[in-house]
């Protein structure tokens, strides 16, 4: 049902294609509310299949001319876009805070990361220069990167601006045109992104936005004119997107959920470990696939656990801890904590029932530390996506590694120790694509790509960093011979 526009802070969300914002013809709209205080921000349409087709056709119409432009010309748009992100940083930060519930500093970091991602895209001309080699006398081989064509990106709620910028700048600089579907929970940042791209001089149709839910996701996966799909979200949906996209003969990379384990060894620096573990589990209210969710306490680390609890009590909802995305998310997270307590775990710091004065309509969960968790408990095996850390105690490092290896995910793992040998042992044996040593959130900086292992990623390559070049392009290999005097040999 469509919300009353008079009570909304922002106008109804529109789709964006052919360089214009277009009001949806759909009769179904969902409210967009702020997790901070529950206030109504806007309403978002559950767009129709016809509207998706219009967005795809817009991208297809722009594809040939954009793809044929030299990359040195395409990249000029993104130098300007980067400047616009910088100039509008405070506005974008405020928008992320409103629609996602992050703290100001967290939202600002998301804008800063978007700027870094764009800077990397601006370096593409140096990274995809064509390879040429004389392979035989008078015979030359050349390898060139060509755009895939029309691509799609399906983004999650937890990073309204950063994740869209994981895919968009690289894909477009490399000559593709894009249809993006933002999360229906946070559609406002992507629309502002579309405005900035237009202001930067991006030709109409190169970037398009379609809003909607499950039907639009399925439509993207099956659309005959979409050649590649990137997805970021839960593992359950990532598997479905990967299966549907590849069944329809598209290339796909789908990033799923995580259950990141932090190994804490007795020789770890107590202060550094406590602050890092707490920041990792509570940053962005725990709503990130790189958040610490499980801690493996190896041997006697009780003093460090006590210090982690002290640090967790300093994390105050509404001050240095943001809101979780919705009432349903709050209920789910608190349900996990309650279940752990029923299962025999000990709640050392309890974040249930958090209310922020003056923002009683907000959805907050306080930082939570759970001790004496066993590997079969739901808090030890399932992605909670909240500011909660579950501590499992082990006698040996090998026992801890066995627990980590048994979990189906493989996004990140980190070890806290002052021993280089033990750190290297965890680096070699942890089953995860991104490893931290005394770093609780081991997110690679550009040009290194983001991507996990196992059930945290489906498909080859990544959508960021150097690895993304292979995903967003196809190679053309040309062999030429202009010298008739070179004669004939086995290859020509």
C-alpha positions in Angstrom: 0.0 0.0 0.0 1.3 3.4 -0.9 2.2 5.7 2.0 0.8 9.2 2.4 3.4 11.5 0.9 2.5 14.4 3.1 4.2 12.7 6.1 7.4 11.7 4.3 10.6 13.6 4.6 11.6 12.8 0.9 9.4 12.3 -2.2 8.4 8.9 -3.4 11.4 6.9 -4.8 11.6 6.9 -8.5 13.4 4.6 -11.0 16.1 6.0 -13.2 16.7 5.2 -16.8 17.4 7.0 -20.1 19.0 9.7 -17.9 15.7 10.6 -16.2 13.9 9.9 -12.9 10.6 8.1 -13.7 7.8 7.5 -11.3 6.8 3.8 -11.2 3.5 2.6 -12.5 3.4 0.0 -9.7 0.5 0.1 -7.3 2.6 -1.5 -4.6 4.9 0.7 -2.5 6.8 -0.1 0.7 7.6 2.4 3.5 11.2 3.5 3.9 11.7 4.2 7.6 14.7 5.4 9.5 16.1 2.9 11.9 17.3 5.7 14.1 13.9 6.9 15.2 11.3 5.1 13.2 10.3 8.2 11.2 9.0 7.8 7.7 11.5 8.8 5.1 9.9 7.8 1.8 8.2 5.0 0.0 9.7 2.7 -2.6 8.0 1.0 -5.5 7.9 -2.7 -6.2 8.5 -2.1 -9.9 7.0 -4.1 -12.7 8.7 -6.5 -15.2 7.9 -3.9 -17.9 9.8 -1.2 -15.9 12.8 -3.6 -15.5 12.7 -4.1 -19.3 12.7 -0.4 -19.9 15.8 0.0 -17.7 17.6 -2.8 -19.5 16.7 -1.4 -22.9 18.0 2.0 -21.8 21.3 0.3 -20.9 21.4 -1.7 -24.1 20.8 1.4 -26.2 23.7 3.2 -24.6 26.0 0.1 -24.6 27.5 0.3 -28.1 28.5 4.0 -28.0 29.8 3.9 -24.5 31.7 0.7 -25.0 33.4 2.1 -28.1 34.7 5.2 -26.4 38.4 4.9 -25.5 38.9 4.0 -21.9 40.9 7.2 -21.4 37.8 9.2 -22.3 35.4 7.1 -20.2 37.5 7.5 -17.1 37.2 11.3 -17.3 33.6 11.0 -16.0 34.9 9.2 -12.9 37.5 11.8 -12.1 34.6 14.3 -12.0 32.4 11.8 -10.1 35.1 11.4 -7.5 35.3 15.2 -7.0 31.5 15.3 -6.6 31.6 12.6 -3.9 34.1 14.7 -2.0 32.1 17.9 -2.5 28.9 16.2 -1.3 30.4 14.1 1.4 28.4 15.5 4.3 25.1 15.3 2.5 25.8 11.7 1.5 26.9 10.9 5.1 23.7 12.3 6.5 21.6 10.3 4.0 23.4 7.0 5.0 22.9 7.8 8.7 19.2 8.4 8.1 18.3 5.4 6.0 20.7 2.8 7.4 21.2 3.9 11.0 25.0 4.1 11.1 26.8 6.5 13.3 28.1 9.6 11.6 31.7 8.4 11.6 30.7 5.0 10.1 28.7 6.6 7.4 31.5 9.1 6.6 33.9 6.1 6.3 31.5 4.6 3.8 31.7 7.8 1.7 35.5 7.8 2.0 35.7 4.2 0.8 33.5 5.0 -2.1 35.9 7.7 -3.1 38.8 5.2 -2.8 36.9 2.7 -5.0 36.4 5.4 -7.6 40.1 6.4 -7.5 40.9 2.8 -8.3 38.5 2.8 -11.3 40.3 5.9 -12.5 43.6 3.9 -12.6 42.1 1.3 -15.0 43.7 2.7 -18.2 47.1 1.8 -16.7 45.9 -1.7 -15.6 44.2 -2.8 -18.9 46.7 -1.6 -21.4 46.7 -4.2 -24.2 49.4 -6.9 -24.2 51.4 -7.3 -27.4 54.1 -9.9 -28.1 56.0 -11.0 -31.2 55.5 -14.7 -30.9 57.4 -15.7 -34.1 59.3 -13.8 -36.7 56.8 -11.4 -38.3 53.9 -12.8 -36.2 52.3 -10.8 -33.4 49.8 -11.7 -30.8 47.6 -9.1 -29.1 45.2 -9.4 -26.1 42.5 -6.8 -25.6 39.8 -6.3 -22.9 36.3 -5.7 -24.3 33.2 -4.8 -22.3 30.8 -7.6 -21.4 27.8 -5.4 -22.4 24.8 -4.8 -20.1 25.5 -5.9 -16.6 23.4 -5.8 -13.4 24.3 -5.2 -9.7 22.1 -6.2 -6.8 23.1 -4.3 -3.6 22.3 -5.0 0.1 21.0 -2.7 2.8 24.1 -2.6 5.1 26.3 -0.3 2.9 23.9 1.9 0.9 26.7 3.7 -1.0 29.9 1.7 -0.6 28.7 -1.6 -2.0 27.1 0.0 -5.1 30.5 1.6 -5.6 32.2 -1.8 -5.4 30.7 -2.6 -8.8 29.6 0.5 -10.6 32.9 2.5 -11.2 34.9 -0.6 -12.4 32.1 -2.0 -14.6 31.4 1.3 -16.3 35.0 2.5 -16.7 35.6 -0.9 -18.4 32.9 0.0 -21.0 29.8 -1.8 -19.6 26.4 -0.3 -19.0 24.6 -1.1 -15.8 21.2 -1.7 -14.2 21.4 -1.5 -10.4 18.8 -2.7 -7.9 19.4 -1.2 -4.5 17.9 -2.7 -1.4 14.3 -1.7 -0.9 15.2 -0.8 2.7 17.8 1.8 1.6 17.0 3.2 -1.9 17.9 6.8 -1.3 21.7 6.8 -1.5 21.8 5.0 -4.9 19.4 7.6 -6.4 21.7 10.4 -5.2 24.6 8.5 -6.8 22.7 8.5 -10.1 22.3 12.3 -9.9 26.0 12.8 -9.2 26.9 10.5 -12.2 24.7 12.5 -14.4 26.2 15.7 -13.1 29.7 14.2 -13.8 28.7 13.9 -17.5 27.9 10.2 -17.7 25.9 9.7 -20.9 22.2 8.8 -20.5 21.5 5.1 -20.2 24.9 4.1 -19.1 23.7 3.8 -15.4 20.2 2.9 -14.6 18.3 2.2 -11.3 15.4 -0.2 -10.9 13.7 -0.5 -7.5 11.8 -3.6 -6.3 12.0 -6.8 -4.4 12.2 -10.5 -5.2 10.4 -10.3 -8.6 12.9 -7.7 -9.9 15.9 -9.9 -8.6 14.5 -12.9 -10.5 13.8 -10.8 -13.5 17.5 -9.6 -13.6 18.7 -13.2 -13.3 16.6 -14.3 -16.3 16.7 -11.2 -18.5 18.1 -12.2 -21.9 19.8 -8.8 -22.5 21.8 -8.9 -19.2 25.2 -10.5 -19.6 26.6 -10.5 -16.0 25.2 -10.1 -12.5 26.9 -9.2 -9.3 25.1 -9.7 -5.9 25.9 -9.0 -2.3 23.6 -10.2 0.5 22.8 -13.3 2.5 24.2 -16.7 1.5 20.7 -18.2 1.0 19.9 -15.6 -1.6 23.4 -15.5 -3.1 23.1 -19.2 -3.9 19.7 -18.6 -5.7 21.0 -15.6 -7.6 24.1 -17.6 -8.7 22.1 -20.6 -9.7 19.4 -18.6 -11.6 22.0 -16.4 -13.4 24.3 -19.2 -14.5 21.3 -21.4 -15.5 20.4 -18.5 -17.8 24.0 -18.5 -19.2 25.2 -15.4 -17.5 28.4 -14.8 -15.6 27.8 -14.2 -12.0 29.6 -13.4 -8.8 27.5 -13.6 -5.7 28.8 -12.6 -2.2 27.0 -14.2 0.7 27.1 -14.1 4.5 29.8 -14.9 7.0 30.6 -16.3 10.4 34.0 -14.7 11.0 36.2 -16.2 13.7 38.8 -14.4 15.8 41.5 -16.5 17.3 42.7 -15.0 20.6 45.9 -16.5 22.0 47.3 -16.1 25.5 50.2 -13.9 24.3 48.0 -11.4 22.5 48.4 -7.8 23.5 45.4 -7.3 25.9 44.6 -3.7 25.1 45.0 -3.9 21.3 43.0 -7.2 21.2 40.2 -5.9 23.4 39.7 -2.7 21.4 40.0 -4.5 18.1 37.6 -7.4 19.0 35.0 -5.0 20.3 35.2 -2.6 17.3 35.0 -5.6 15.0 31.9 -7.0 16.5 30.0 -3.7 17.1 31.1 -1.5 14.2 28.1 -0.8 11.9 26.0 -2.4 14.6 27.5 -5.7 13.5 25.7 -5.5 10.2 28.6 -6.2 7.9 29.9 -9.5 6.5 33.4 -8.7 7.9 32.1 -8.3 11.5 33.6 -10.5 14.2 30.9 -13.0 15.2 32.7 -15.8 17.0 35.8 -15.6 19.2 38.0 -18.7 19.8 39.6 -18.2 23.2 42.7 -20.5 23.1 44.0 -21.4 26.6 43.7 -18.9 29.5 42.7 -15.5 28.1 40.4 -14.5 30.9 42.1 -11.1 31.4 41.5 -10.3 27.8 37.9 -11.4 27.9 37.4 -9.2 31.0 38.9 -6.2 29.1 36.7 -7.0 26.0 33.6 -6.7 28.4 34.9 -3.4 29.7 35.3 -2.1 26.1 31.8 -3.4 25.2 30.2 -1.5 28.0 31.7 1.7 26.5 29.6 1.1 23.4 26.5 3.1 23.9 23.5 2.8 21.6 22.6 6.1 19.9 26.1 7.6 20.7 28.8 5.4 19.3 26.6 2.5 18.3 24.1 2.8 15.5 20.7 1.2 15.0 20.0 -2.1 13.4 18.1 -1.9 10.2 14.5 -2.8 11.4 12.3 -4.0 14.2 12.4 -7.5 12.7 16.2 -7.4 12.8 16.2 -6.3 16.4 13.8 -9.1 17.4 15.9 -11.7 15.5 19.2 -10.6 17.1 17.7 -10.5 20.6 16.2 -13.9 19.9 19.6 -15.4 19.3 20.9 -14.0 22.6 18.0 -15.4 24.5 18.4 -18.8 22.9 22.1 -18.9 23.8 21.2 -18.2 27.4 18.6 -21.0 27.3 21.3 -23.3 25.8 23.6 -22.7 28.8 25.8 -19.9 27.6 26.7 -17.0 29.9 25.7 -13.5 28.9 28.6 -11.3 30.1 27.4 -8.1 28.5 23.7 -7.9 27.6 22.5 -5.6 24.8 18.8 -6.7 24.8 16.1 -4.1 25.4 18.2 -1.1 24.3 16.2 2.1 24.0 17.6 5.5 23.1 16.0 8.5 24.9 14.2 10.7 22.4 14.4 8.0 19.7 12.1 5.4 21.2 10.9 4.4 17.7 14.5 3.5 16.8 15.7 -0.1 16.6 18.8 -0.6 18.7 20.6 -3.6 20.1 23.4 -3.0 22.6 26.9 -4.6 22.3 26.6 -8.2 23.6 29.3 -10.6 24.8 28.4 -14.2 25.3 30.8 -16.7 26.9 30.9 -20.5 27.3 29.3 -21.0 23.9 29.6 -24.5 22.4 30.2 -25.1 18.7 26.7 -26.6 18.1 24.8 -23.5 19.5 23.0 -21.3 17.0 25.0 -18.3 18.0 28.1 -20.2 17.1 27.0 -21.5 13.7 24.6 -18.9 12.2 25.1 -15.4 11.0 23.5 -13.1 13.6 24.2 -9.7 11.8 24.2 -7.7 15.0 26.6 -6.4 17.7 27.1 -9.8 19.3 30.2 -11.9 19.8 30.1 -15.6 20.9 33.1 -16.9 22.8 34.1 -20.5 22.4 36.9 -21.8 24.6 39.5 -24.3 23.4 42.6 -25.8 25.0 44.7 -25.8 21.8 45.1 -23.8 18.6 44.4 -26.9 16.5 41.1 -27.4 18.2 40.2 -23.8 17.5 41.2 -24.2 13.8 39.0 -27.3 13.6 36.0 -25.3 14.8 36.7 -22.5 12.3 37.2 -24.9 9.4 33.9 -26.7 10.2 31.8 -23.6 9.7 30.4 -23.4 6.1 31.3 -19.8 5.6 34.7 -18.4 4.7 34.7 -14.7 4.5 37.3 -13.6 7.1 39.3 -14.8 10.1 41.8 -13.1 12.3 44.4 -14.0 14.9 45.6 -12.0 17.9 49.1 -13.0 19.0 52.6 -11.6 19.3 54.1 -14.8 17.8 54.9 -14.6 14.1 55.0 -18.4 13.9 51.5 -18.9 15.4 50.1 -16.1 13.2 51.5 -17.8 10.1 50.0 -21.1 11.2 46.5 -19.5 11.4 47.1 -17.8 8.1 47.9 -21.1 6.4 45.1 -23.2 8.1 42.1 -20.9 8.5 39.5 -21.5 5.8 38.8 -18.0 4.8 39.5 -15.7 1.9 40.6 -12.7 4.0 42.9 -13.0 7.0 43.8 -10.5 9.7 46.8 -10.5 12.1 46.0 -8.3 15.1 43.3 -6.7 12.9 39.7 -7.5 13.6 38.3 -6.3 10.2 40.8 -7.5 7.5 39.2 -5.7 4.6 41.7 -5.3 1.8 42.4 -1.8 0.5 42.4 -1.2 -3.3 43.8 -2.5 -5.5 43.4 -5.8 -3.6 40.0 -7.3 -4.1 37.3 -8.2 -1.7 36.0 -11.8 -1.6 35.7 -14.8 0.6 35.7 -18.6 0.3 33.2 -21.4 0.7 29.6 -20.3 1.3 30.7 -16.7 1.4 31.2 -16.4 -2.3 29.8 -18.1 -5.4 31.5 -17.6 -8.8 35.0 -16.8 -10.0 36.8 -13.4 -9.6 35.7 -10.6 -7.4 33.7 -7.4 -8.1 36.4 -5.1 -6.7 40.1 -4.6 -7.2 42.3 -6.1 -9.9 40.4 -9.3 -9.9 37.3 -7.5 -11.0 38.8 -6.8 -14.4 38.4 -10.4 -15.5 34.8 -10.4 -14.4 33.7 -7.2 -16.1 35.5 -7.8 -19.4 36.0 -10.4 -22.0 39.3 -11.0 -23.8 39.9 -10.8 -27.5 43.0 -12.4 -28.8 44.3 -11.4 -32.2 47.2 -12.9 -34.2 48.6 -10.9 -37.1 51.1 -11.4 -39.8 52.2 -8.6 -42.2 55.6 -9.9 -43.3 55.4 -12.3 -46.2 59.2 -12.8 -46.1 58.9 -14.3 -42.7 58.0 -17.6 -44.3 55.8 -20.4 -42.9 56.3 -22.3 -39.8 54.2 -24.6 -37.6 52.0 -21.7 -36.3 51.5 -19.6 -39.4 
